């Protein structure tokens, strides 16, 4: 449990304090001090960052991630334990592999960042 928290804390530290974040349900409280936070259970919004726990990505949350990927691409920032952090921007092959590893369907041609 301590390692899990340390892993999460390490990724949260990579997110700028004013950046918008969409996260899996149990990770939301750890980023809730930011002005714009979304739970992937409801929406990904147009968050700048996606913070995902690999084993807590429900079918509903996965669908919201897939929906936002149709609008804007995200790339892998880092992984730490079971947590994965993505940032809005051009998606690399490594980013595609990270999403696919969580059974997230990646659009064949991601949209350009607005």
Secondary structure, DSSP 8 states (H G I E B T S, - for coil): -HHHHHHHHHHHTTS-TT--EEE-GGGGGGTTTSSSEEETTT--TT-SEEEEEGGG--HHHHHHHHHHHTTS-EEEEEEETTEEEEEES---HHHHHHHHHTT----SS-----
